[in-house]
């Protein structure tokens, strides 16, 4: 069977990481270029990985349905299976841990757009096609500069502080891109064996801003303070700054402790263990050139995930 994958959004956070992981596993990776015929690009592909999303949440209401229509048409024409990185917006304020059985009750406009998008993939799968939704919390990776963790939370780390966008004690789930894309590759090996939808939640690494600051303090050997994100400034900027409006809509997720149920994931991948917070902090310090204090970091496990 062919080992060719077409990746949409290869210039983005998930798409670029997926391309590296698939290449490392020996797959033939093709990049979709916006504006070209997706159906032609998908010919001969075993999988279409749809990591394409408008930057900074731009015009989701118009662009997401358009992209979804293109992907579904290309999958039908080429016979390729579809993989989509899913998020947690669709659950709204439903109690967690969230799973494939959790009702979709989005409480934001972006959540409703994603829920409608997923309904279309469900319908495609019901027609006998293979679809995988690999769901996680916020993406994180030491080298991915556009993640919320790098772009906002750790922005002032050299000054001895981090920024929390919500309650410091709120525990949130994060999906490390190394972990996620290794899972994506393994799903691609077998996920199209039986037609239908697989909605797989990745439990990831769960931690609060307070836990993050504590671990940073331990590894750096200095006290790391926590400051609150200036949401009022975003409110004032919202009339003229699209990203400010879009971020404000998702504020509830930063005040609300949440997690993804890991039972289905563990049953399918019993050998896979997500990165620990200790490892994540070490990697983010290393990439910044911030050395771990030897006495603080000597217990650091050198074992990478999986």
N, C-alpha and C positions, 0 to 999 in steps of 0.2 A: 504494500500500500504506500502511496506517495507520502513523503514527509515534507511537503511544501506548505507554508503558512503565509497568508497575506495579513499584514498588520496595518491597521488604520490608526492614525495618530501616533506614528513612531517617533515624532518629535516631542511628544508629551512625556509626563512622568512615568505612567504605567507602560506606554507603548515602547519607549526606549529601553526600559528594563526588560520587558518581554522579549524584545529583539535580541538582546544579549543572551538571555537564558535559552532561547530556542536555538540560536547559533551554537552556543556552547554544547548543546545536546545533539548537535549534528543535523538540525533541520535546515532546509532551504528556506530562507526568510526573504520575503518580498515586501517592499514598502509601497503602500498606496499613496499616490500623489493627488491631492485635492484638485478637483476640476476634471479629472480624467474619468473614463468610463469604468466604473467599479466592476461591472459584469465581466468586461474583458480582462481586467486585472485579476479577477478571482478564478479565471479558467485554469484548471489543473491544480488548484489549491485544495488541500484536505480540510483546512480550517481558515475561517476569517476571524481574526481577533479584533473586535471593535473597541479600540481604546480612544476613538476620536470624540472629542468634546470641545465645544467652543471655549477659547481661553477666557479666564476670569468671569465665567458664567455668562458670557455675552449672548443675549437673545436665545436662551434655551428654548423658550416656547416656540420659536420658529425653526431653529436649527436642529434640535434633537429629533423631532418627527421626520424631518427631511433626511437626516443621516440614517435613521432607522429604516425608512422606506428603501433607501439605496442598498443597505446591507441585506435586507430581506429579499429584494429583487436579485441581487448578485448571488445570494446563497441558493435561491431557487434555480437560477440559470446554470450555475456551475456545479451544483450538488454538494458544495462545501458545507461543513458544519460551522456553527457560530459559537464563539466564546465572548462573553461580555463581563468586564469587571463591574460588579454591582456595588452599590453603597447602602447606607442604612436610612436614607431620607424617607424611604417608602413606609417605614414603621411609625413615623410620627412620635407620639408620646405613649405608644403601647409599652407595657411593662416588659423589661428585658429579664433574662437573656432572650435574644431574638433568634428565630429559626425559620426554616422554610414553611413551618406551619403557622407562624405569626401573621395575623391579618395585616393587610396593607391599609393603614389609616393615616396617610400623610397629612401633616398639619401646615405645610408650606407650599408655595407655588412650585418650587423646584421638586419637592417630594411628589407632587401630583404629576408633574411632567415625567419623572422617572417611573412612577407607577404605571402610567399609560404606556410608556415605552416597553416596560416588562410585560404588560398584557399582550402586546403585539408579538413578543418573542414566545410567550406561552401559546398563542394561537398558531404560530409557525411550527412549534414543536408538536402540537396536537395534530398537525397534518402529516406527521411522520418524519420530521426532520430532527436532527440532533442539535440541541442548544444547551450550553453550559453558562450559568450565571455564577461567577466566582465572587462572593460577597465579602466585603471587609469594611473595617472602619477607615479612618483617615490614613492615607499613605504616609509612610515614613521611610527615609533612607538617608544616610549620612551625606551622600554625594548629590542628592536631589534638592537643589536650592529652592525650588518652588513649593515644597511642602509647608504646611502651617507650622510644623515643629521648627523647621529651619528659618522660615521667612519671618515668623512672629515670635514664637515662644523662646527660641534661643538667640534671637537677634542681639541682645545686650549681654550675652553670657560673659564676655571679656570684662564687662563692667561689674560683674558679680551679681547679676540678677537675671531672672527669667520673667516672661510675661504670661499670665494666664488669661484666657478669653472668657473664663467663667469661674465658678466656685473652685477654689484651690483643692478642695477635698473631693470633687466630682471625679469618679473613675471612668475613663473612656477607653474604648477599644481602638487599637491602631494596627494597621497591616504593613509589616516590613516588606519592601519590594523584593528583596532577595527571596524571602519566604514565599511570597505570593506567586512570583514568576516561576519558581521551581515547581510549585503546585500546578500552575497553568500548563507547564510542559508535560508533567505526568498525566494530567487530565486529557491532554491532546493525544496521548498514546492510546488511551482506552475509552475516552468519553463518547466516541461516536460508534461504539460497538452496538449499542441499542438506541434506536431513535427515541426521541422524547426530550423532556426538559430535566436537567439536573440543576437544582438551586442549592449550591453548596456554600455554607457559611464558614468563613475562616475565623476562629476565635482570636487569633492574633495575640497581641500583648496588651494587657489592661493595666493602666496606671493613671494616677492623678497628677496634677501639677505639683502638689505637695510631695508626692513620692518621687517625682522627677527631680525636684530641688534637693531632696534628701540624698538621693543617689549621686547627683552631681557634686554635692558637698563632700560626700564620702570619698569619691574618686579624685577630686581636685584638692582635697585637704584644706578647703576654705569654706566659709559660710556663703551660701547662695540665697539671695533674697527673692521674694515673689512680689511682683507688682501686677495690678489689674490693667487689663487692656482698656484704652480710652474710647469706649463705645460712644460717648457723647460726641466726640470729634467726628466719628463716622456718621452720626445722625445729622450733623451740620453739613457734612460733605455729600450726603446722599442725593440731593437734588441735581448735582452736577457730576457725580462720580458713580458710575454703574456698579463697580465692584463693591463700593461701600454699601449700596442698597442690598446687594445680593448677600453679602456677609451678615448683615444685620438680621436677615430673615432666618439664618441658621443659628442664631445666638442660643436658642433653647438647648441645642445639643451640647453646648459647653457647660451648661449648668446642670445637666441631667446625667447622672451616672447611668452607664449602659454597657452591655456586653453582648457578644454573639455566642449562642449555644455551640459547644464544640463536639457534641456527641456524634453527629453525622460525619464530621471531619475525621475524628479519631477512629471511627469504625472503618473508614475508607483508607486512611493513611496512619495506621498505628505507629509507624516508625518515624513520623515527622513531629518535631517539637519546635514551636515558634521561638524566636529569639527572646531571651530574657531582657528585662529592663536594664540589668547590669551590662549586658553585651551591647545593647543599643546605645547607652550612654558612652561606653568606651569608644565605640565606632565614631560617634559624633564628636567626641573630644579629639580623637586621633586625626580626623579629617581637617579639624581646625588648627591643628598643631598645638593643642593644649595637652600637655603631658599629664598623665595620671601620676599622683604622688605614690612612689613605690610601696610604702607601708600600707597605703589605702587600697592599692590595686593589686596586691600580691595574690589575693584569692580569686582574681579574675579568671574565669574559665576560658580556655582558648578554644573550646569546642564551638564550631559554628553550627547554625541550625541545620537540621536534617543530617 
